[in-house]
Amino acid sequence: MNMLSRGRRGISVHRRAFASHASPIGKDCTSITPPYATLIRNLERVRHILNRPLTLAEKILYSHIVEPEASLANGGRIRGEAYLQLHPQRVAMQDASAQMALLQFMSAGLNQCAVPTSIHCDHLIQADNGAESDLKRSIITNQEVFDFLQSAAKKYGIEFWGPGSGIIHQIVLENYAAPGMLMLGTDSHTPNAGGLGLLAIGVGGADAVDAMTGTPWELKAPNVLGIHLTGKLSGWATPKDLILHLAGKLTVRGGTGSVLEYFGPGVASQSCTGLATIANMGAEVGATTSTFPYSSNMRAYLNATGRAPVAIAADAAAAQGFLSADKGAEYDDVIEINLSEIEPTINGPFTPDLATPISQFGNFIREQGWKDEFSAGLIGSCTNSSYEDMTSVASLAQQAKAAGLTAKVPFLCTPGSEQIRATMERDNVTSTLESVGAVVLANACGPCIGQWKRTDKQDEENAILTSFNRNFKSRNDGNSRTMNFLASPTIVTAMAFSGKLSFNPQTDTLTLPSGKPFKFSPPVGQDLPAAGFTPGDRAYYPAPSPTPQPDVEVAIKKGSQRLELLEPFASPFDESGDGIGGLELPPLKVLLRVRGKCTTDHISAAGPWLKYKGHLTNISENLLITAINDEGGDMNVAFDRDTGASGSIPEIAKSFKARNQPWAIVVDDNYGEGSAREHAALQPRFYGCAMILARSFARIHETNLKKQGILPLWFADKADYSRIGSGDVLQTIGLSETLAGKPNVSIKVKVTKVDGAVFEIPTKHTMSADQLKWLRAGSALNHIRSIKIT
């Protein structure tokens, strides 16, 4: 095998070897198999307290409670009310978020991780010309970061998947996921692993550090929304169409605070990777995670991916009733879906919940006055890069090739992992796609997260079709006028041969060069390869459960512009005096009122900014740069009422910080939806933000704010949003009593307007007793550090 060494610590480019048949690698499943006996015993303690039938989500979650009697002692309603202290079994981190998570973990002063942990280099690889050249260039560009991650992995005993190994969520599904497990991942699409019947939850880096340090991880017990599936998908309908349809029903906020638990006869007919697709996009409706009862297809997938011992253990746990809901279990709500009625669905643009059945999509395009064309088709990403997805699109490519057709638009394909890439190559899937014009990219996230070096359509209105999961403005190519429509990979592929948005492959024909009509037959894919998976380049696979090497020096260059050690945030409270009066926040100046949708992409943009994920000072320069100021309607404009100056949002925030002026912002509904990036909380905290007043928050982002010592308050009356403007001064009333542990205390906010008018508004909060300790200490990490030192 030829290797191009890149750097002294061994990150390298592996030339793609031809795949050869191989039986499944028998993996060491010691750290992968859940401790079912312990979990079932713990669950019996829970049953004794609750004395009622349990959903599957409850069984998995509650069996991981550290002390059930303490978390559930009050009885009564648990879901949506109680805060649970949990012990996750595993943590997975992608390379962009792992940087800050590791910097925080290092400051905790421990010698190794308390739970099995893995790092996956998938976010920093930019798509341009094709897999090999893109990978070489990205390794050179990001060598410093990869060296840091690899050295930290060696020091602390973390499994390291280098650049080119694949997308975190596909690798977790192939290697680490197990039925009944509770795991955390520093990415919002961590729920993808739920396709194997576990609870996989996306979190910020500070939450991951809880698990990595052995600190109980806290979660407000989610509600459980039941999705009852009947019937069977057929024709062109796929699992992706099911979740696109459901997103249209629930909207981007409909799953907030809930686990989506699928059940019914329609579940068993879905492949494991199809279930993973459904779970993946549960993040787009705000769900905490998604899960499914254990099935024969899960068993088959475990066996096919070298985890037979896990399958045997899961079979035994399932026989004891652990991996399915109890008979008579009650859900907070139930949605009925007949899979036989699902048709291909296309969602977008600019939001993943604008769902249109393909039979109506052509009319939708005409009604909007958009051009009946699109400029690129992209398939893959963590949502749809399985072997089943790739063989399904290959069946369409074979039909097109036989008819003499090639793609009419750029057609890009992203394999999910080295295992998928190698198996595709062996089974002639890759060559079939390339023969009709596809470009196969590196095993990485690529265009889905904005890592796309696109040179056409700059600042032009255009449409793209993708099999991705998220389609916010500017997300994929940096162009706010690019409309990304989400669909199944088979619909994207078929439409790529037309180039028209109105093309419906179920009913429409294409005209061949001969003048004859051509109509696609429905695609046919294989959920598992008949010859088994082949691993591809084994150099990508880390040794399981590596021993920590404490003598390894973590690689951070002096004066680096990519990596920066963290300084602890100071507590905002003055506790030098007597009593509790010092536990109100200091007077806060309002930086701006943000209008409308404000995702974590708006708060902390990705794309070219990904290179600064490990450098808080540098990445903070992008704070809220695509947010809309409600006072005037301009993007990235803020006002300093004290000086009369205006400038970009980061500029005014920095000026507040320079004069030690703590500040707050006022935001709209579902603030912080989207990615789990904790930088969207770290950056405002770094510049001096102490409080955010919102009409409502997205779950992960609200937790991230709490972790970094920012107080998230909800308007009791959403109309109060418009009563506060930039330059107003906010003061908390009642926070001191709340921090002191007094029960039933509400927090009010005193508003002093720029013109001197004064009024108070009521607010709500979701802070638990432990989260209040984080706020008082200045951050969760400060609190954890004080406990460990004590």
Salt bridges, closest charged atoms under 4 A:
GLU44 OE2 - ARG47 NE 3.76
GLU58 OE2 - ARG52 NH2 2.75
GLU58 OE2 - ARG79 NH1 3.03
GLU67 OE1 - ARG45 NH2 3.31
GLU69 OE1 - ARG45 NH2 2.74
ASP122 OD1 - HIS123 ND1 2.66
GLU132 OE2 - ARG15 NH1 2.73
GLU132 OE2 - LYS136 NZ 3.64
ASP134 OD1 - ARG137 NH1 3.35
ASP187 OD2 - HIS123 NE2 3.47
ASP187 OD1 - HIS169 NE2 2.95
ASP187 OD1 - HIS189 ND1 3.90
ASP207 OD1 - LYS707 NZ 3.03
ASP210 OD2 - LYS707 NZ 2.30
GLU284 OE1 - HIS189 NE2 2.82
GLU284 OE2 - ARG470 NE 2.68
ASP315 OD1 - ARG299 NE 3.00
ASP326 OD2 - ARG47 NH1 2.74
ASP326 OD1 - LYS59 NZ 2.72
ASP332 OD1 - ARG77 NH2 2.74
ASP332 OD2 - ARG79 NE 2.99
GLU336 OE1 - HIS228 ND1 2.66
GLU418 OE2 - ARG421 NH2 2.79
GLU425 OE2 - ARG421 NH1 3.20
ASP427 OD1 - ARG426 NE 2.74
ASP456 OD1 - ARG454 NE 2.91
ASP477 OD2 - ARG454 NH1 2.80
ASP537 OD2 - HIS14 ND1 3.53
GLU564 OE1 - HIS615 ND1 3.78
GLU575 OE1 - ARG776 NH2 2.82
ASP601 OD2 - ARG475 NH1 3.14
ASP601 OD1 - ARG677 NH1 3.45
GLU621 OE2 - LYS654 NZ 2.87
ASP630 OD2 - ARG593 NE 2.88
ASP630 OD1 - ARG595 NE 2.63
GLU631 OE2 - ARG641 NH2 3.95
ASP640 OD2 - ARG659 NH1 2.87
ASP642 OD1 - LYS589 NZ 3.15
ASP642 OD2 - ARG659 NH2 3.43
ASP668 OD1 - ARG695 NH1 3.08
ASP669 OD1 - LYS718 NZ 2.96
GLU673 OE2 - LYS597 NZ 2.97
ASP720 OD1 - ARG723 NH1 3.14
ASP728 OD2 - LYS753 NZ 2.75
ASP770 OD1 - LYS773 NZ 3.62
